[in-house]
Amino acid sequence: MCRLMFVLIALFASLTPAVAREKGVPGQFDYYVLSLSWSPTWCGGKAGKADTDQCGGARRYGFVVHGLWPQYAKGGYPAQCAPVQPVPARVVEDMLPVMPSRKLILHEWSRHGTCDGGTAQDYFARTRQAFDKVKLPPALQNPEHPQSFSVEQVERMFADANPGLGRKGVAVMCRGNQAAEIRVCLDRDLGFRTCGRDVRPRCKGGVAHFPAAR
């Protein structure tokens, strides 16, 4: 019985830091991850087909902003750090060209933006600034035909297109073998930096397939 209690206490102690990191305090974090979603992969899935904002209109997107996420250097991230204040309608409208889902905008503010330490206007202005900073490789600027690259090739293309961004500052995320997101790591001043240890490429077989944007 004593041995069982010891194991349970040790297990709880090992889990507590991860739980504590989830809540977080506004403004207390180390760096950002800018997540760029490959819209054709999202729109080709079941959830995407119900997303009329992003997937139901005449426009077909390539990369769009998923979010700008405060992160901890040692791993993990804060979430839902403060009571959610409404996002002004004008801010939502200004973000739609690069983040074309009202539901996503409100979700990202609630989960990640409240940890940034500023207002919704501040957070989304910073998000737009981060998106404008990252240059997309020519091969991935709304291709009309499907493209396939190794993870290393994608990392190199982003590094080549963005002086100062190293391959360890980029992570390619897939859903199965389809490219879902590119994550770019930025310091608090939005300069390029190396990603933390938990931001790593995840693509089956080390290859990312990009469905066509049109």
N, C-alpha and C positions, 0 to 999 in steps of 0.2 A: 504493500500500500504506500509506504514512504517513498519507494523508488518510483512508483507511478506518479505521485504528487510532484516529485522532483522533475520528472520528464515533462509534465504538463506546465510547470512553472517556467522551465527553460524554453519550452516551445512558445509560450506566451511572450516571454521576454524577447525572443528572436523576431516575433511578428510586430511588436509594439512600435519600433521605429518606422516601419513601412506605413502603419496606420497613421502615425503622427504626421508623416510627411503629406498624407493625402489632404488634410484639412488646410494647413498652411496659414501664413499671415500675409496680408497684402504688402507687396513690395519686397518681401524677403525671399529672394531666389538668386540664382547665379548666372543664368544665361537663357536665351530663347531658342526654341525650335520653330522655324517657319515651315509649316506643312503645306505642300502644294499637291493638290489632288488631281489625278489624271481623270478628267471628267468622263471620257468615253467608257472607262472601266466601271465607274460608278453608275452611269446611266444604263449600262448593259445588264446590271444586276436587278434583282427583284425590288429592292428598296429604291433604286434610282428610277425605275419606271413609274413609281408613284410620286416622284419629286417633280412636279410640274414646273416649278420655278427654274430649275437648272436643266431639266431634261425634256420638258414638254413644249418649248418654244421653237421658233424657226432657227435661232442661233445654235450652233454646235461649238461647244467650248473644248479647248485643249487643257492646259493647266489652269486651275482656279485655286484660290486660297481656301484651304481647309481651316487653318487657324494659326495663331501665333501663341506659342505655349511657353510660359515660364517654366524653367527646369532647375533641378538641383545637380550640381557637378558630380556628386557621388552616386547619382541615380535617383529616379523617381521625380515626382513633380507635385506642386501644390494644386489643390482643386477646390472650387467653391469657397473662397476665402472670406467672403463678406456677403451680407444681404444684397440681393440683386435689385438694383435700381433700373428703371425702364431705359431702354436705348432710344434716344430721340429719333423720330421718323426721318429726319433729314440725314442723320448718320447712317441709318439703314439704306436709304436710297443711294447715298454716296458710295456705299460698299458693294452694291449689287453688280456693278460691271465686273468686279474681280472675285466676288464671293456671292454667286447668284442664287442664294437661297435665304429667304427671310428666317426660316426656321433654324438654319445653321448659324446665322449671325447671332440670334438670340441665345442659342445653346452655347456658342463659343464665349460670349460675354459672361454667361452664368458660370460656366465651368472653369474657364481659363482667365478671362479678362478681369474678373474680380480679384485675381491674385497679382495683377500688374501694379497696383498701387495708385492708379489714377482714375479719372472718370471714363465713361464709355467713349466720349469724344477723343480723349487722349489715347485710349487703347486702340481704337480703330484707325486713328491717324497714324499711329506707330505701325500697325499691321499693314496699312497701305504703303508706308515708307519702306518697310521691309520687302514687300512684294516688288516695288519699283526698283529696289536695289539689285535684286537677283535677275541676271540676264539669262534668258532661256537659250539653250543650244539651238542652232539653226535647224538641225534634224528633228527637233521636237516642238517646233513652232507650228502647231495645228497641221500635222501631216495628213495628206489626203489618202494615204495608203498605210496599212499596218506596218509597224517597224519592230524589229527585235534586236536587242543588244545584250551583251553580258553586263552584269552589274558593274564590273570594272570599267567598261566602255562608257556607261552612263556617268559614273563618277568623274571620269576623265573629261567628258564633254562639258559637264558643269564647271569643273575646275578651269578648263581652258577658256570658257566663256566669261569667267568671273575672276580676274586677277586678285590674288590674295586668298582665294578659297582653295583649300587643299582637299584631296580625296577623302581624308578623314573628317572633313566637315560636311559631308554629304552622306545620306543613307537612302537606299532605294528599297521601297516597301512594295510587296506584291500581294495580290489575292490569288492564291494558287500560283500560276506562272504569268498572270497579267499584272502589269504595272499599275499600282493603286496610288502611291504617293511618292514624292521626293521630299525628304526632310533636310533642311539646310540649317546649320547651327550658327547662331549669331550671339555676340556678346551683348551686354546691356545697352551699349551705344550703337548696336546694329552693325558692328564690324564682324567679319568672318572669323570663326574660331573652330577648333576641334570639338567634335561632339563628345558628350559624356559616354561612359562605358555601356549604358543601356540603350543608346541610339545606334543601332547597327542594321545593315542591310538584311532583309528577309525576303528572299525570292527563291522559289523552288528551282534547284539545279543551277543557281547563280545566273539565270537568264531572265530578262524582263521583256515581255511582249506588250507593245503599245497598240491597242486597237486604234483605227483611224479616227481622226477628229471629225471627218465628214463622211 
